């Protein structure tokens, strides 16, 4: 890539995510030449993905607002507002939002996992398919190197 990438908020893809939350895709592999994916979750209390591990990318979470519990390799941690966590690839991890709402910035490097989010979630700019429900799908996760190793915590 020979130039910077710029996307204003109205240009960022908005995906419905687990529990009715939203994932804004801020940067993807196309924009970063495969270097990283960045997303921002707007989620509610109780939102929790399955316990999983990434085979392709490291992950960083910055909890901009709210609180959460984070599990990394079976150790439990409390993450306070402003807290950050680094989750290396191959290490099982998960989180659960414990505040009423949370604003969570996620960075994955290298890029690629955004395909799982796009295939699992629903693009809010398109009509909602009848009966559509956003839920984890092990086959889709595996397709993008995301291995589900247990239920949400």
Buried (B, 14 or more C-beta within 10 A) or exposed (E): EEEEEEBEEEEBBBBBBBBEBBBBBBBBBEBBEBEBBBBBBBBBBEBBBBBBBBEBBBBBBBBBEBBBBBBBEEEEEEBEEEBEBEBEBEBBBBBBBBBEEBBBBBBBBBBBBBBBBBEBBBEEEEEEEEEEEBEBEEEBBEEBBBBBEEEBB
